[in-house]
Amino acid sequence: MATMTEMAQDIKREYGAFVSVSDLVEYSKCSRKWWSKMLIDITPVGTSTGKRYFYKEVAAVLAAYHE
């Protein structure tokens, strides 16, 4: 399993520093509903194209889930 740092770098390389739930679904193959539950404690960055999340916070959530 990849470390949090490796996941963060991978997410940033593929989708940029701010990722959408759609990006995360594509990256992880997990459902939108699953991601909505996992991101509940992270404050999204509002943009004109919808909510986005900072890649390091997302990687931390994903790494904690896989521990």
C-alpha positions as CSV (number, residue, x, y, z in Angstrom):
1,M,0.0,0.0,0.0
2,A,1.2,3.5,-0.8
3,T,2.1,5.9,1.9
4,M,0.2,9.2,2.5
5,T,3.1,11.1,0.8
6,E,3.0,8.8,-2.3
7,M,-0.8,9.1,-2.5
8,A,-0.6,12.9,-2.2
9,Q,2.0,13.1,-5.0
10,D,0.0,10.8,-7.2
11,I,-3.3,12.7,-6.7
12,K,-1.6,16.1,-7.3
13,R,0.2,14.8,-10.5
14,E,-3.1,13.4,-11.9
15,Y,-5.6,16.1,-10.8
16,G,-3.8,19.1,-9.5
17,A,-3.7,20.6,-6.0
18,F,-7.5,20.9,-5.6
19,V,-9.5,17.9,-6.5
20,S,-13.3,17.3,-6.9
21,V,-15.3,14.3,-5.7
22,S,-15.5,13.2,-9.3
23,D,-11.7,13.2,-9.5
24,L,-11.5,11.1,-6.4
25,V,-14.1,8.6,-7.6
26,E,-12.0,8.2,-10.8
27,Y,-8.8,7.9,-8.8
28,S,-9.9,5.4,-6.2
29,K,-12.8,3.6,-7.9
30,C,-14.9,4.3,-4.7
31,S,-18.4,5.7,-4.9
32,R,-19.4,9.3,-4.6
33,K,-21.4,8.4,-1.5
34,W,-18.3,6.8,0.1
35,W,-16.3,9.9,-0.6
36,S,-19.0,12.2,0.7
37,K,-18.8,10.3,4.0
38,M,-15.0,10.4,4.1
39,L,-14.7,14.1,3.4
40,I,-17.3,15.2,5.9
41,D,-14.6,16.7,8.2
42,I,-12.7,18.5,5.5
43,T,-13.6,22.1,4.6
44,P,-14.0,22.3,0.8
45,V,-12.6,25.2,-1.2
46,G,-15.6,26.7,-3.1
47,T,-14.9,27.5,-6.7
48,S,-17.1,28.4,-9.6
49,T,-16.9,24.8,-10.7
50,G,-18.0,23.3,-7.4
51,K,-16.4,22.0,-4.2
52,R,-12.8,21.1,-4.3
53,Y,-10.5,19.6,-1.7
54,F,-6.8,20.1,-1.0
55,Y,-4.9,17.0,-2.2
56,K,-2.9,16.6,1.0
57,E,-6.0,16.5,3.2
58,V,-7.6,14.0,0.8
59,A,-4.5,11.8,0.9
60,A,-4.5,11.9,4.7
61,V,-8.1,10.7,4.8
62,L,-7.3,7.9,2.3
63,A,-4.2,6.8,4.2
64,A,-6.0,6.7,7.5
65,Y,-8.8,4.6,6.0
66,H,-6.2,2.0,4.8
67,E,-4.4,1.7,8.1
